């Protein structure tokens, strides 16, 4: 349930029309390059955390989770086409997808690898 609530919150945050104004006022006085870098980092971080949450709970179905989150990452950016104060950028979508890949990879690497260890510790069945 927690990953679904996190996803709903992230999508609301990413698609809210007032976010560009809030970000602009928070970074007033900084360069455009810095603001863009902060935006790309935020896109990456949001989807990295979401992917880690979903991949941790999905366990064996991480490939399906990865595919679904990649589609959601692209859809979140594409949905901004219909919001007047938002804009669609390919770099934002790529940062979203990179966050999904890294978050899923971290969740998979963090899992205990018991299958290989358990299989190697089993004695072979020797019959006379």
C-alpha positions as CSV (number, residue, x, y, z in Angstrom):
1,X,0.0,0.0,0.0
2,X,2.9,2.4,0.8
3,X,4.3,2.3,-2.8
4,X,0.9,3.1,-4.2
5,X,0.4,6.1,-1.9
6,X,4.0,7.2,-2.7
7,X,3.3,7.0,-6.4
8,X,0.1,8.9,-6.1
9,X,1.9,11.6,-4.2
10,X,4.7,11.8,-6.6
11,X,2.4,12.1,-9.6
12,X,0.4,14.8,-7.9
13,X,3.7,16.6,-7.2
14,X,5.0,16.2,-10.7
15,X,1.7,17.3,-12.4
16,X,0.6,20.1,-10.1
17,X,0.4,23.4,-12.1
18,X,1.8,25.5,-9.3
19,X,5.2,23.7,-9.0
20,X,7.1,25.7,-11.6
21,X,6.3,28.9,-9.8
22,X,7.2,27.5,-6.4
23,X,10.5,26.2,-7.7
24,X,11.2,29.4,-9.5
25,X,10.7,31.4,-6.3
26,X,12.7,29.0,-4.2
27,X,15.7,29.3,-6.5
28,X,15.4,33.0,-7.2
29,X,18.8,34.6,-7.8
30,X,20.4,31.4,-9.0
31,X,21.5,30.7,-12.6
32,X,19.2,28.9,-15.1
33,X,21.7,26.1,-15.3
34,X,21.6,25.5,-11.6
35,X,17.7,25.5,-11.6
36,X,17.6,23.0,-14.4
37,X,20.1,20.8,-12.7
38,X,18.0,20.9,-9.5
39,X,14.9,20.0,-11.6
40,X,16.6,17.1,-13.2
41,X,17.9,15.9,-9.9
42,X,14.4,16.1,-8.4
43,X,13.0,14.1,-11.3
44,X,15.7,11.4,-10.9
45,X,15.2,11.2,-7.1
46,X,11.4,10.9,-7.1
47,X,11.5,8.0,-9.6
48,X,14.5,6.4,-7.9
49,X,12.6,6.2,-4.6
50,X,9.4,5.1,-6.3
51,X,11.2,2.3,-8.2
52,X,13.0,1.1,-5.1
53,X,9.7,0.9,-3.2
54,X,7.9,-0.9,-5.9
55,X,10.8,-3.3,-6.7
56,X,11.3,-4.1,-3.1
57,X,7.6,-5.1,-2.7
58,X,7.4,-6.9,-6.1
59,X,10.3,-9.3,-5.4
60,X,10.0,-11.8,-8.2
61,X,8.1,-9.6,-10.6
62,X,10.7,-6.9,-10.8
63,X,10.7,-7.0,-14.6
64,X,7.0,-6.2,-14.8
65,X,7.5,-3.5,-12.2
66,X,10.4,-2.0,-14.2
67,X,8.4,-1.9,-17.4
68,X,5.3,-0.4,-15.7
69,X,7.4,2.3,-14.0
70,X,9.2,3.1,-17.2
71,X,5.8,3.6,-18.9
72,X,4.7,5.7,-15.9
73,X,7.9,7.8,-16.1
74,X,7.2,8.6,-19.7
75,X,3.5,9.1,-19.1
76,X,4.2,11.5,-16.2
77,X,6.1,13.8,-18.6
78,X,3.7,13.4,-21.5
79,X,0.7,14.3,-19.3
80,X,2.2,17.7,-18.8
81,X,1.3,18.5,-22.4
82,X,-2.2,19.3,-21.2
83,X,-1.2,21.5,-18.2
84,X,-0.8,25.1,-19.3
85,X,1.9,26.0,-16.8
86,X,4.0,22.9,-17.4
87,X,6.1,21.8,-20.4
88,X,7.2,18.5,-21.8
89,X,10.9,18.0,-22.0
90,X,12.8,14.9,-23.2
91,X,15.5,15.4,-20.6
92,X,12.9,15.3,-17.8
93,X,11.6,12.0,-19.2
94,X,15.1,10.6,-19.4
95,X,15.8,11.6,-15.8
96,X,12.6,9.9,-14.8
97,X,13.6,6.7,-16.5
98,X,17.2,6.8,-15.2
99,X,15.7,7.1,-11.7
100,X,13.5,4.1,-12.4
101,X,16.5,2.1,-13.6
102,X,18.8,3.0,-10.7
103,X,16.0,2.5,-8.0
104,X,15.1,-0.9,-9.4
105,X,18.8,-1.9,-9.6
106,X,19.4,-0.8,-6.0
107,X,16.4,-2.7,-4.8
108,X,17.4,-5.9,-6.6
109,X,21.1,-5.7,-5.4
110,X,19.9,-5.1,-1.9
111,X,17.9,-8.4,-1.7
112,X,19.6,-11.3,0.0
113,X,20.9,-13.8,-2.5
114,X,19.8,-17.1,-0.8
115,X,19.0,-19.2,-3.9
116,X,22.5,-19.7,-5.1
117,X,23.9,-20.2,-1.5
118,X,21.2,-22.6,-0.6
119,X,21.6,-24.6,-3.8
120,X,25.4,-25.0,-3.3
121,X,25.1,-26.1,0.3
122,X,22.8,-29.0,-0.5
123,X,24.5,-32.4,-0.5
124,X,24.1,-34.3,-3.8
125,X,22.0,-37.5,-3.6
126,X,24.4,-40.4,-4.0
127,X,22.9,-43.8,-4.4
128,X,24.9,-47.0,-4.3
